[in-house]
Amino acid sequence: MRLPAFALCCLGVALFSSIQPATAIHKDLKDLYTATNETFFAEFKVKLAPGRYDNFTIRIMPEWAPVGAARFKKLVKAKFYKGNRFYKIIPDFNVQFGIHGDPDVNDMWADKTISSDDGAEFHKYGFVVFTKSSPNVVMRSTQVFINLEDNAHLDDEEGYPPIGYVIGDGMRVVESIYQGYGDQPDMERLTFDGNAYLKKHFPKLSFITDCTYIKKQHGMRVTKDRRNRKKLKDLDLEEEDYEEEEEEEEEDYGDVYAGEEKAGQM
């Protein structure tokens, strides 16, 4: 039986559409406009305690979770994490950050959630993950955590795909973040009262003094320490070149507003 030319054309279009990558028809298009398969880096400078400063770098892997990677890139480039306290630290589990110190900034991002990626990576030591809005709701916004152990019990949890991992000796810095308050800080109060609440009730919390987006460039060489090489043995840790961007002053929120306004116009 011969099909009419119009029917054959429609069939061809349908077959072609069915083989397009999932990201091409993903509903989170506003975040996917920056999603690519190219890895990038985010450097975090941290005040661990009075007089103690250090830094760690995260390598973001868009092929693991393209929507989450695009959102993280937007947040880092907007300096959203600058001034963030590490407000939830559970030893041998994870360390969490991502609620801004300015309540107005939190309000600005409150409804800008993204749905989950279909990631397949496991929750290993040093892997970075967006948190969900609630156990039964797979929506993500700005909060992330870093695994302090191999957390295999999270591997089958929907909505927790890793977006990257801490490179080099960065986990030495992450493990030096102040842990004395555990998960005592109230995240709802932090959201509405900002860093003023944490400074008053939890003054010893370590915090981020600056965050910098770094793309692959010729320049400095990424190093790998022995512990990360052992813990992340299943990864292909190729050496990458990158170049740092200019450092900004601590807790200057101007870039957050400017970055969000610019992103909203795109």
C-alpha positions as CSV (number, residue, x, y, z in Angstrom):
1,M,0.0,0.0,0.0
2,R,1.4,3.4,-1.0
3,L,1.0,6.3,1.5
4,P,0.1,9.8,0.2
5,A,3.1,12.2,0.1
6,F,1.6,14.3,2.9
7,A,1.2,11.3,5.2
8,L,4.9,10.3,4.6
9,C,6.0,13.8,5.4
10,C,4.1,13.8,8.7
11,L,5.5,10.4,9.6
12,G,9.0,11.6,8.9
13,V,8.6,14.7,11.1
14,A,7.2,12.5,13.9
15,L,10.2,10.1,13.8
16,F,12.7,12.9,13.7
17,S,11.1,14.6,16.7
18,S,11.1,11.4,18.7
19,I,14.9,11.1,18.5
20,Q,15.7,14.6,19.6
21,P,17.8,14.9,22.8
22,A,15.6,15.3,25.9
23,T,17.1,18.7,26.6
24,A,15.8,20.0,23.3
25,I,12.2,19.7,24.6
26,H,12.8,20.2,28.3
27,K,10.3,22.5,29.9
28,D,13.0,24.4,31.8
29,L,14.0,26.3,28.7
30,K,14.9,29.5,30.7
31,D,17.7,27.6,32.4
32,L,18.7,25.5,29.5
33,Y,19.8,28.4,27.3
34,T,23.1,28.3,29.1
35,A,23.4,24.5,29.3
36,T,26.1,23.0,27.2
37,N,28.2,19.9,27.4
38,E,31.3,21.9,28.4
39,T,32.5,21.5,31.9
40,F,33.3,24.7,33.9
41,F,34.6,25.6,37.4
42,A,33.4,27.6,40.3
43,E,35.9,28.8,42.9
44,F,34.7,29.5,46.5
45,K,36.8,31.6,48.8
46,V,35.9,30.9,52.4
47,K,36.4,32.4,55.9
48,L,36.7,29.3,58.0
49,A,37.2,31.1,61.3
50,P,38.7,34.4,62.5
51,G,42.0,34.8,60.7
52,R,41.6,31.6,58.7
53,Y,40.8,31.8,55.0
54,D,41.0,29.2,52.3
55,N,39.3,28.2,49.1
56,F,38.0,25.2,47.2
57,T,36.9,24.7,43.5
58,I,34.0,22.7,42.1
59,R,34.1,21.2,38.7
60,I,30.6,21.3,37.2
61,M,29.6,18.5,34.8
62,P,26.6,19.6,32.6
63,E,26.4,16.2,31.0
64,W,25.4,14.8,34.4
65,A,22.6,17.3,35.1
66,P,22.2,20.0,32.4
67,V,19.4,21.9,34.0
68,G,21.1,22.0,37.4
69,A,24.4,22.9,35.9
70,A,22.9,25.8,34.0
71,R,21.2,27.1,37.2
72,F,24.4,26.8,39.2
73,K,26.3,28.7,36.5
74,K,23.7,31.5,36.6
75,L,23.9,31.7,40.4
76,V,27.7,31.8,40.5
77,K,28.0,34.4,37.8
78,A,25.5,36.6,39.6
79,K,27.6,36.2,42.8
80,F,24.5,34.8,44.6
81,Y,26.6,32.6,47.0
82,K,28.8,35.5,48.1
83,G,28.3,36.0,51.8
84,N,26.4,32.7,52.2
85,R,26.9,30.9,55.6
86,F,27.3,27.1,55.7
87,Y,24.2,26.8,57.8
88,K,23.7,23.1,58.0
89,I,26.6,20.7,58.6
90,I,26.0,17.1,59.5
91,P,29.3,15.3,60.2
92,D,29.9,12.2,58.0
93,F,26.9,13.2,55.8
94,N,26.9,16.7,54.1
95,V,27.5,20.4,54.4
96,Q,24.8,22.7,53.0
97,F,24.6,26.3,51.8
98,G,22.6,28.4,49.4
99,I,20.3,30.7,51.4
100,H,21.4,34.3,50.7
101,G,22.2,36.8,53.5
102,D,19.9,39.4,52.1
103,P,16.2,38.5,52.5
104,D,15.3,40.6,49.4
105,V,17.5,38.4,47.2
106,N,15.9,35.2,48.6
107,D,12.5,36.6,47.8
108,M,13.7,37.4,44.3
109,W,14.6,33.7,43.7
110,A,11.8,32.1,45.7
111,D,9.6,31.2,42.7
112,K,12.5,30.5,40.3
113,T,12.6,26.7,40.8
114,I,13.8,24.1,38.3
115,S,12.6,20.5,38.0
116,S,14.9,17.5,38.3
117,D,17.5,16.2,35.9
118,D,17.5,12.5,35.0
119,G,21.0,12.1,36.3
120,A,22.6,8.7,36.8
121,E,25.7,9.6,38.9
122,F,26.1,8.3,42.4
123,H,26.4,10.3,45.6
124,K,30.1,10.0,46.4
125,Y,32.4,11.9,48.6
126,G,32.9,15.4,47.4
127,F,30.0,15.4,45.0
128,V,27.8,18.5,44.8
129,V,24.0,18.3,44.7
130,F,21.0,20.7,44.6
131,T,18.6,20.1,47.5
132,K,14.9,19.4,46.9
133,S,12.2,21.8,48.2
134,S,10.7,18.9,50.2
135,P,11.0,15.1,50.4
136,N,8.0,14.6,48.1
137,V,8.4,17.6,45.8
138,V,11.2,17.4,43.2
139,M,11.9,21.1,42.7
140,R,15.2,22.8,43.1
141,S,16.2,26.5,43.5
142,T,19.4,27.8,45.1
143,Q,20.4,25.5,48.0
144,V,23.1,22.9,47.4
145,F,25.1,20.4,49.6
146,I,28.5,18.7,49.4
147,N,28.7,15.0,50.3
148,L,31.1,14.4,53.2
149,E,30.9,10.6,52.6
150,D,29.7,8.2,50.0
151,N,26.0,8.6,50.6
152,A,24.7,5.5,48.7
153,H,21.2,5.8,50.4
154,L,20.6,8.9,48.2
155,D,21.4,7.2,44.9
156,D,17.8,6.0,44.5
157,E,16.2,9.2,45.6
158,E,14.4,11.0,42.8
159,G,15.6,14.6,42.4
160,Y,19.1,14.4,43.8
161,P,21.4,14.2,40.7
162,P,25.0,15.4,41.4
163,I,26.0,18.4,39.2
164,G,29.7,18.2,39.9
165,Y,32.5,17.6,42.4
166,V,35.1,19.3,44.5
167,I,38.5,19.0,42.8
168,G,42.1,18.9,44.1
169,D,42.6,19.2,47.8
170,G,39.4,21.2,48.2
171,M,37.7,18.7,50.5
172,R,40.4,19.5,53.0
173,V,38.9,23.0,53.1
174,V,35.3,21.7,53.1
175,E,36.0,19.4,56.0
176,S,37.4,22.4,57.9
177,I,34.1,24.3,57.8
178,Y,32.8,25.0,61.3
179,Q,30.6,22.1,62.3
180,G,29.8,23.0,65.9
181,Y,26.1,24.1,65.3
182,G,25.1,21.0,63.3
183,D,21.7,21.6,61.8
184,Q,20.5,24.0,64.6
185,P,20.0,27.1,62.4
186,D,16.4,27.6,61.3
187,M,16.3,27.8,57.5
188,E,13.0,29.6,57.5
189,R,14.3,32.3,59.8
190,L,17.4,32.6,57.7
191,T,15.4,33.1,54.6
192,F,13.3,35.9,56.0
193,D,15.9,37.5,58.4
194,G,19.1,36.9,56.5
195,N,22.6,36.8,57.9
196,A,21.6,39.2,60.7
197,Y,19.9,36.1,62.3
198,L,23.0,33.9,61.9
199,K,25.4,36.5,63.1
200,K,23.5,37.0,66.3
201,H,22.7,33.4,67.2
202,F,25.4,31.4,65.3
203,P,28.4,33.7,65.0
204,K,31.0,31.0,64.4
205,L,29.6,29.8,61.1
206,S,32.1,29.7,58.3
207,F,31.0,31.6,55.2
208,I,31.8,32.3,51.5
209,T,33.6,35.6,51.0
210,D,33.5,35.3,47.2
211,C,32.5,32.9,44.4
212,T,34.0,33.1,40.9
213,Y,32.9,31.5,37.6
214,I,35.9,30.0,35.8
215,K,35.8,28.6,32.3
216,K,38.4,26.5,30.6
217,Q,41.3,28.7,29.6
218,H,45.0,28.3,29.2
219,G,46.7,29.2,32.5
220,M,46.7,27.5,35.9
221,R,46.7,23.8,36.2
222,V,44.1,21.9,38.3
223,T,45.8,19.5,40.8
224,K,44.5,16.4,42.3
225,D,45.4,15.2,45.8
226,R,45.7,11.6,46.9
227,R,42.5,11.5,49.0
228,N,40.3,12.8,46.2
229,R,42.0,10.5,43.7
230,K,41.1,7.5,46.0
231,K,37.6,8.7,46.8
232,L,36.7,9.7,43.3
233,K,38.4,6.7,41.6
234,D,35.5,6.0,39.3
235,L,35.8,9.4,37.7
236,D,38.1,10.2,34.7
237,L,39.9,13.1,36.4
238,E,41.5,14.7,33.4
239,E,43.7,17.8,34.1
240,E,42.1,21.0,32.9
241,D,43.4,24.5,32.4
242,Y,41.5,27.4,33.9
243,E,42.0,31.1,34.6
244,E,40.7,33.0,37.6
245,E,38.4,36.0,37.3
246,E,38.8,39.2,39.3
247,E,38.1,39.0,43.1
248,E,35.2,41.0,44.5
249,E,34.8,42.4,48.0
250,E,33.0,40.4,50.7
251,E,29.2,40.7,50.9
252,D,28.7,43.2,48.1
253,Y,25.2,42.2,46.9
254,G,25.1,44.5,43.9
255,D,26.1,41.8,41.4
256,V,23.3,39.6,42.6
257,Y,20.6,42.1,41.6
258,A,22.4,43.1,38.4
259,G,23.0,39.5,37.4
260,E,19.4,38.5,38.0
261,E,18.0,41.5,36.1
262,K,20.3,40.7,33.1
263,A,19.3,37.0,33.2
264,G,15.6,38.0,33.2
265,Q,16.1,40.0,30.0
266,M,17.6,37.1,28.1
